[in-house]
Amino acid sequence: MASSSSPAPLWVVLGRVALVQHDSVKDPGDLSVKLSLPPRASTLTVPMSVHPKPGYDDTDRHPYAIAAGDAGVLLHASRWPFVGFDLDRDPPGILLVARDFLAAAGPGKALATSVVRVPDRARTYQPGISSVRNVGLVSLPGSGGAEYVVAELRIAAGSDDDGRATLLTFRSGTDAWVQKDLSCPSMSGRRWMWSSHDVIAHDGKLWWVNLVWGLLGCDPFADEPVLHHVAFQETYPVVGHTAEDVVSRRMVRVSQGKVRFVEVARGRAHRQEETLVVVWTLVFGPSGFTFWKQQSATSLGRIWASDSYRATGLSATVPVLALLHPSNPDVVYFFLEKYLEMYLFGVSVSRSTVVHFVHNPFDLVKVVSGHRRPPPISWRHVLAWELPASLANGKANASNDQLKHG
């Protein structure tokens, strides 16, 4: 966690949908990222040579960035029709970890000097990836991202009394996945309903997020990992809402070194302008005790009434959650579509004012998802990536004077 006197870490809004360098089979090229000033999105470019079948016409044109941290960027690349935003169960393809980013020649460009292909799960008793929503990337504390784990958590289907979970991990420096059986907390009788919307890394641990039932966390580096369940402190329940509603209204992120839960909440009898934006902080007490503390809150009505929002020209429409500023938990970012145009704006929740605003933050938004349309715009399209030390210590600034703290 950064002290109040130290500068905020350099970060970018990383678009999860990568581009593919199609002419890179014979000339392998590099995996690179075009760095842009937040809140405009930065774009990954992946060489065709790292794909499962380089040179084939059915190769994934849009690999998906599952996670990003000091260990690098975890990507999923597949083949048609399981490409791009493939959030279904059992997606084929491979996992890649792009690592060791360095500033490159030219303005605002960084190259990954190594791309590690995560080995397939070759053993018969180890199933393939159930969903990219179940997979996370975390680095060992104190290693500076040099040691990391890619992990997937599976909760046993069936009755709540089964109490079984499976953790599959791949650790850097090894050549195979390891499977461990864990005891799963009861979660007040909701274990059989568990499925992950997202996976968050924090302080050497991974947290599997279900936006209705809470978090399941463990230390994947431990010899005997233990799962812990943390239910949400919620303003209004979302049970009965569609899956798309839940994703647009809730997210869990790490900001200023702490786990934060952001919700856009409204009671059934309330008007749109009474919709609340609330940021909660997860507080870790003694003996594993945890609780949520309200960080800040406002209403959409207050935001819409501000001069800063009126200056954007946007309508009084309920927006969709996009990001949380990684070093300022008071600033929440939203997507809003207007006349087929896309906007991304950041709001200071405590002041109810717009502090960042950009039109069309993406080069790619309407990207195909195999044979189906991609999911609606949400935080699934972007990651707030605090750049690794090799870029954040000033080397990136030397190649792009305009890239500064967002």
C-alpha positions as CSV (number, residue, x, y, z in Angstrom):
1,M,0.0,0.0,0.0
2,A,1.4,3.4,-1.0
3,S,1.9,6.0,1.7
4,S,0.0,9.3,1.5
5,S,3.3,11.1,0.8
6,S,4.4,8.8,-2.1
7,P,3.2,9.4,-5.7
8,A,0.5,7.2,-7.0
9,P,1.7,4.2,-9.1
10,L,1.6,4.7,-12.8
11,W,-1.4,2.8,-14.3
12,V,-3.3,2.4,-17.5
13,V,-6.8,1.3,-18.5
14,L,-6.0,-1.9,-20.3
15,G,-8.5,-3.1,-22.9
16,R,-9.1,-6.8,-22.3
17,V,-9.6,-7.5,-26.0
18,A,-6.2,-7.8,-27.7
19,L,-5.3,-7.3,-31.4
20,V,-3.4,-9.9,-33.4
21,Q,-0.4,-9.2,-35.6
22,H,-1.4,-11.3,-38.6
23,D,1.8,-11.2,-40.5
24,S,3.9,-12.4,-37.6
25,V,4.2,-16.1,-38.3
26,K,7.5,-16.0,-40.2
27,D,8.6,-12.9,-38.4
28,P,7.5,-13.6,-34.8
29,G,7.5,-10.0,-33.6
30,D,6.7,-9.1,-30.0
31,L,3.7,-9.0,-27.7
32,S,3.3,-5.3,-27.1
33,V,1.0,-2.7,-25.5
34,K,0.3,0.8,-26.8
35,L,0.1,2.9,-23.6
36,S,-2.5,5.6,-23.4
37,L,-3.2,8.2,-20.8
38,P,-6.1,7.1,-18.6
39,P,-9.0,6.9,-19.0
40,R,-8.4,6.2,-22.6
41,A,-7.8,2.5,-23.1
42,S,-4.4,1.0,-23.8
43,T,-4.3,-1.8,-26.4
44,L,-2.4,-5.1,-26.4
45,T,-1.1,-6.5,-29.7
46,V,-0.3,-10.3,-29.8
47,P,1.9,-12.0,-32.4
48,M,0.2,-14.8,-34.3
49,S,3.2,-17.0,-33.5
50,V,2.1,-17.6,-29.9
51,H,-1.3,-19.0,-30.9
52,P,-2.2,-22.7,-30.7
53,K,-2.3,-22.9,-34.5
54,P,-0.3,-20.0,-35.9
55,G,-1.1,-19.3,-39.6
56,Y,-4.5,-21.0,-39.6
57,D,-7.5,-19.0,-40.8
58,D,-9.5,-19.9,-37.7
59,T,-7.0,-18.5,-35.2
60,D,-8.3,-16.3,-32.5
61,R,-8.3,-12.7,-33.7
62,H,-9.0,-11.3,-30.3
63,P,-7.2,-13.0,-27.3
64,Y,-8.8,-12.1,-24.0
65,A,-6.8,-10.6,-21.1
66,I,-8.0,-12.4,-18.0
67,A,-5.8,-10.6,-15.4
68,A,-3.0,-8.1,-15.1
69,G,-0.6,-7.4,-12.3
70,D,3.1,-7.0,-11.4
71,A,3.6,-10.6,-12.6
72,G,2.4,-9.6,-16.1
73,V,-0.7,-10.1,-18.2
74,L,-2.6,-13.4,-18.3
75,L,-4.2,-14.1,-21.7
76,H,-6.5,-16.7,-23.2
77,A,-6.1,-17.5,-26.9
78,S,-8.2,-20.1,-28.7
79,R,-9.5,-21.0,-32.2
80,W,-12.8,-20.4,-34.0
81,P,-15.5,-20.4,-32.9
82,F,-14.3,-20.2,-29.3
83,V,-12.6,-16.8,-29.5
84,G,-12.5,-13.4,-27.9
85,F,-15.1,-12.9,-25.2
86,D,-15.6,-16.7,-24.7
87,L,-17.0,-16.7,-21.1
88,D,-18.8,-20.1,-21.6
89,R,-17.8,-23.3,-19.8
90,D,-14.9,-25.5,-21.0
91,P,-13.3,-23.1,-23.5
92,P,-10.5,-24.7,-25.5
93,G,-7.3,-22.8,-26.1
94,I,-4.2,-21.9,-24.2
95,L,-3.1,-19.6,-21.4
96,L,-0.2,-17.2,-21.8
97,V,1.6,-15.0,-19.3
98,A,3.2,-11.9,-21.0
99,R,6.0,-10.8,-18.7
100,D,9.0,-8.4,-18.2
101,F,7.6,-5.3,-20.0
102,L,10.1,-2.7,-21.1
103,A,9.7,0.6,-22.9
104,A,10.2,0.3,-26.6
105,A,11.3,2.8,-29.2
106,G,8.5,5.0,-30.3
107,P,5.9,7.0,-28.2
108,G,4.0,5.1,-25.5
109,K,4.9,1.6,-26.5
110,A,6.0,-1.3,-24.3
111,L,7.2,-4.8,-25.2
112,A,7.0,-8.0,-23.3
113,T,10.4,-9.5,-23.4
114,S,9.1,-13.0,-22.5
115,V,5.8,-14.8,-23.1
116,V,5.3,-18.0,-21.0
117,R,2.9,-20.6,-22.3
118,V,1.1,-22.2,-19.3
119,P,1.3,-26.0,-19.9
120,D,-1.9,-27.8,-20.7
121,R,-3.4,-30.0,-18.0
122,A,-2.1,-33.3,-19.3
123,R,-3.1,-35.6,-16.5
124,T,-6.4,-37.4,-17.1
125,Y,-7.8,-36.5,-13.6
126,Q,-7.2,-32.8,-14.2
127,P,-10.1,-31.3,-16.2
128,G,-9.6,-28.5,-18.7
129,I,-10.4,-24.9,-17.7
130,S,-14.1,-24.6,-16.8
131,S,-14.3,-20.9,-17.5
132,V,-11.9,-17.9,-17.8
133,R,-14.1,-16.3,-15.0
134,N,-12.6,-18.9,-12.6
135,V,-8.9,-18.2,-13.4
136,G,-6.7,-15.8,-11.6
137,L,-3.1,-14.6,-11.6
138,V,-1.2,-13.6,-8.4
139,S,2.4,-12.9,-7.5
140,L,4.3,-14.1,-4.4
141,P,4.6,-11.1,-2.0
142,G,8.1,-9.7,-2.0
143,S,9.1,-11.3,-5.3
144,G,8.3,-8.2,-7.4
145,G,6.2,-10.4,-9.7
146,A,9.1,-12.8,-10.4
147,E,7.2,-15.7,-8.8
148,Y,3.6,-16.2,-9.6
149,V,0.7,-18.6,-9.6
150,V,-2.1,-19.1,-12.1
151,A,-5.0,-20.8,-10.4
152,E,-8.6,-22.0,-10.9
153,L,-11.1,-22.9,-8.2
154,R,-13.9,-25.3,-8.7
155,I,-16.8,-25.8,-6.3
156,A,-18.4,-29.3,-6.4
157,A,-21.8,-29.5,-7.9
158,G,-24.5,-31.1,-5.8
159,S,-25.8,-30.7,-2.3
160,D,-24.5,-28.1,0.0
161,D,-23.4,-30.9,2.4
162,D,-20.7,-32.1,0.0
163,G,-18.3,-29.3,1.2
164,R,-15.8,-30.0,-1.6
165,A,-13.7,-27.7,-3.7
166,T,-10.8,-28.2,-6.0
167,L,-7.9,-25.8,-6.5
168,L,-5.8,-26.2,-9.6
169,T,-2.5,-24.2,-9.7
170,F,0.4,-23.7,-12.0
171,R,3.4,-22.1,-10.3
172,S,6.2,-20.3,-12.2
173,G,9.3,-22.3,-12.5
174,T,7.4,-25.6,-12.7
175,D,6.2,-27.6,-15.7
176,A,2.8,-28.9,-14.5
177,W,-0.4,-28.1,-12.7
178,V,-1.0,-29.2,-9.2
179,Q,-4.5,-30.3,-8.0
180,K,-5.5,-30.0,-4.3
181,D,-8.9,-30.8,-2.7
182,L,-10.1,-28.3,-0.2
183,S,-12.9,-28.0,2.3
184,C,-15.5,-25.4,1.1
185,P,-17.2,-23.1,3.7
186,S,-21.0,-23.6,3.9
187,M,-21.8,-20.0,2.8
188,S,-25.1,-20.1,4.7
189,G,-26.5,-22.9,2.5
190,R,-25.6,-21.2,-0.9
191,R,-22.5,-23.3,-1.8
192,W,-24.4,-25.3,-4.4
193,M,-25.3,-22.0,-6.2
194,W,-21.7,-20.8,-6.5
195,S,-20.2,-19.7,-9.8
196,S,-17.5,-17.1,-10.2
197,H,-18.0,-13.8,-12.0
198,D,-14.3,-12.7,-11.5
199,V,-11.1,-13.4,-9.7
200,I,-9.2,-10.7,-7.8
201,A,-5.5,-10.8,-6.6
202,H,-4.6,-9.1,-3.3
203,D,-1.7,-9.5,-0.9
204,G,-0.5,-12.8,-2.3
205,K,-4.0,-14.3,-2.2
206,L,-6.7,-14.9,-4.8
207,W,-10.4,-14.1,-4.2
208,W,-13.1,-15.7,-6.4
209,V,-16.0,-13.3,-6.7
210,N,-19.6,-14.1,-6.9
211,L,-21.4,-10.7,-7.1
212,V,-24.4,-12.0,-5.2
213,W,-23.0,-14.3,-2.6
214,G,-19.6,-12.7,-1.8
215,L,-15.9,-13.8,-2.0
216,L,-14.0,-17.1,-1.6
217,G,-10.3,-16.5,-0.9
218,C,-7.2,-18.5,-0.2
219,D,-3.4,-18.4,-0.4
220,P,-2.5,-20.5,-3.5
221,F,1.1,-20.6,-2.5
222,A,0.3,-22.4,0.8
223,D,1.0,-26.1,1.1
224,E,-2.5,-26.6,2.5
225,P,-4.7,-23.7,1.3
226,V,-7.8,-22.9,3.3
227,L,-10.8,-21.3,1.8
228,H,-12.5,-18.3,3.5
229,H,-15.9,-16.9,2.7
230,V,-16.7,-13.2,3.0
231,A,-20.4,-12.2,2.4
232,F,-21.1,-8.7,1.1
233,Q,-22.4,-5.8,3.2
234,E,-25.0,-4.7,0.6
235,T,-27.3,-1.7,0.5
236,Y,-30.1,-3.5,-1.3
237,P,-30.1,-7.2,-2.4
238,V,-29.8,-8.0,-6.1
239,V,-31.4,-11.5,-5.9
240,G,-33.9,-11.8,-8.8
241,H,-31.9,-9.5,-11.1
242,T,-30.5,-10.9,-14.4
243,A,-26.8,-11.8,-14.6
244,E,-26.2,-8.8,-16.9
245,D,-27.8,-6.5,-14.3
246,V,-25.6,-7.8,-11.5
247,V,-22.4,-7.4,-13.6
248,S,-23.4,-3.8,-14.6
249,R,-24.2,-2.8,-11.0
250,R,-21.4,-4.5,-8.9
251,M,-17.7,-5.1,-9.0
252,V,-14.9,-6.0,-6.7
253,R,-11.5,-4.3,-7.2
254,V,-8.2,-3.5,-5.4
255,S,-7.5,0.1,-4.8
256,Q,-4.8,1.7,-2.6
257,G,-3.8,-1.8,-1.5
258,K,-7.2,-2.8,-0.2
259,V,-10.1,-4.9,-1.5
260,R,-13.1,-2.7,-2.4
261,F,-16.7,-3.6,-3.3
262,V,-18.5,-1.1,-5.5
263,E,-22.3,-1.2,-6.0
264,V,-24.9,0.8,-7.9
265,A,-27.9,0.1,-5.7
266,R,-31.6,1.1,-5.8
267,G,-34.6,-0.1,-3.9
268,R,-37.6,-1.4,-5.9
269,A,-39.7,1.6,-4.9
270,H,-37.0,4.2,-5.5
271,R,-36.6,6.6,-8.5
272,Q,-33.6,6.5,-10.8
273,E,-32.1,9.6,-9.3
274,E,-32.2,7.9,-5.9
275,T,-29.9,5.2,-7.1
276,L,-26.8,5.0,-4.8
277,V,-23.2,4.6,-5.7
278,V,-21.4,3.0,-2.7
279,V,-17.8,2.0,-2.2
280,W,-17.1,-0.5,0.6
281,T,-13.7,-1.5,2.0
282,L,-12.9,-5.0,3.3
283,V,-11.3,-4.7,6.7
284,F,-9.2,-7.6,8.0
285,G,-9.4,-8.0,11.8
286,P,-7.7,-10.4,14.2
287,S,-8.1,-14.2,13.9
288,G,-9.3,-14.0,10.3
289,F,-12.3,-11.8,11.2
290,T,-13.5,-9.6,8.3
291,F,-16.1,-6.9,7.8
292,W,-17.0,-4.2,5.3
293,K,-16.7,-0.5,6.1
294,Q,-18.4,2.1,3.9
295,Q,-15.7,4.2,2.2
296,S,-17.9,6.7,0.4
297,A,-21.4,7.1,-1.1
298,T,-23.5,9.4,-3.2
299,S,-26.6,9.3,-5.4
300,L,-26.9,9.5,-9.2
301,G,-29.2,12.4,-8.7
302,R,-26.4,14.4,-7.0
303,I,-23.9,13.5,-9.8
304,W,-26.4,14.4,-12.5
305,A,-27.1,17.8,-10.9
306,S,-23.4,18.7,-10.8
307,D,-22.0,21.3,-13.2
308,S,-19.3,18.8,-14.1
309,Y,-21.8,16.2,-15.3
310,R,-23.9,18.7,-17.2
311,A,-20.7,19.8,-19.0
312,T,-20.3,16.3,-20.5
313,G,-23.6,16.6,-22.4
314,L,-24.6,13.1,-21.2
315,S,-28.2,12.3,-20.3
316,A,-29.5,11.4,-16.9
317,T,-29.1,7.7,-17.5
318,V,-28.0,4.9,-15.1
319,P,-24.5,4.1,-16.2
320,V,-22.6,0.8,-16.1
321,L,-19.6,0.1,-13.8
322,A,-16.3,0.1,-15.5
323,L,-13.3,0.6,-13.2
324,L,-12.1,1.7,-9.8
325,H,-9.1,3.9,-9.7
326,P,-6.2,1.7,-8.5
327,S,-4.7,4.3,-6.1
328,N,-7.8,6.4,-5.3
329,P,-10.8,4.4,-4.1
330,D,-13.0,7.5,-4.2
331,V,-12.9,7.6,-8.0
332,V,-15.3,5.2,-9.8
333,Y,-15.4,4.9,-13.6
334,F,-18.6,4.3,-15.6
335,F,-19.5,3.4,-19.2
336,L,-22.4,5.1,-20.8
337,E,-23.7,4.5,-24.4
338,K,-25.5,7.4,-26.2
339,Y,-26.7,7.2,-29.8
340,L,-24.4,4.2,-30.4
341,E,-21.4,6.2,-29.1
342,M,-19.4,5.1,-26.0
343,Y,-18.3,7.3,-23.1
344,L,-16.1,6.5,-20.1
345,F,-16.1,8.9,-17.2
346,G,-14.8,8.9,-13.7
347,V,-16.7,10.3,-10.7
348,S,-15.4,11.4,-7.3
349,V,-18.0,9.7,-5.1
350,S,-17.4,11.9,-2.0
351,R,-17.7,15.1,-4.1
352,S,-20.4,13.8,-6.6
353,T,-18.4,15.4,-9.5
354,V,-17.0,14.1,-12.8
355,V,-13.2,14.2,-12.7
356,H,-12.4,12.3,-15.9
357,F,-14.3,12.1,-19.2
358,V,-13.4,10.5,-22.6
359,H,-15.4,9.8,-25.8
360,N,-14.9,6.4,-27.5
361,P,-12.2,5.1,-25.2
362,F,-11.7,1.9,-27.2
363,D,-10.3,1.0,-30.6
364,L,-12.4,-2.2,-30.3
365,V,-15.7,-2.5,-28.5
366,K,-18.0,-4.4,-30.8
367,V,-15.7,-7.4,-31.1
368,V,-17.0,-10.8,-32.0
369,S,-17.3,-13.5,-29.5
370,G,-17.0,-16.6,-31.6
371,H,-20.3,-17.3,-33.3
372,R,-22.2,-15.1,-30.8
373,R,-22.4,-11.4,-29.9
374,P,-20.1,-10.3,-27.0
375,P,-21.5,-9.5,-23.6
376,P,-22.8,-6.0,-23.0
377,I,-20.2,-3.3,-22.1
378,S,-19.1,-3.6,-18.5
379,W,-15.9,-4.0,-16.4
380,R,-15.3,-7.2,-18.3
381,H,-13.9,-5.1,-21.1
382,V,-11.2,-3.3,-19.2
383,L,-8.6,-3.7,-16.4
384,A,-6.9,-1.1,-14.3
385,W,-3.3,-2.2,-14.6
386,E,-0.7,-0.8,-12.3
387,L,2.4,-1.0,-14.5
388,P,5.3,-3.1,-13.4
389,A,8.4,-1.4,-12.0
390,S,10.2,-1.7,-15.3
391,L,7.8,0.8,-16.8
392,A,6.5,2.7,-13.8
393,N,10.0,3.8,-12.6
394,G,10.3,6.3,-15.4
395,K,11.4,4.2,-18.4
396,A,7.9,4.5,-19.9
397,N,7.8,8.2,-19.4
398,A,11.1,8.5,-21.4
399,S,9.3,7.2,-24.4
400,N,6.0,9.1,-23.9
401,D,6.1,12.4,-22.1
402,Q,2.3,12.5,-22.2
403,L,1.8,9.3,-20.1
404,K,1.3,10.5,-16.6
405,H,-0.7,9.6,-13.5
406,G,-4.4,9.4,-14.2
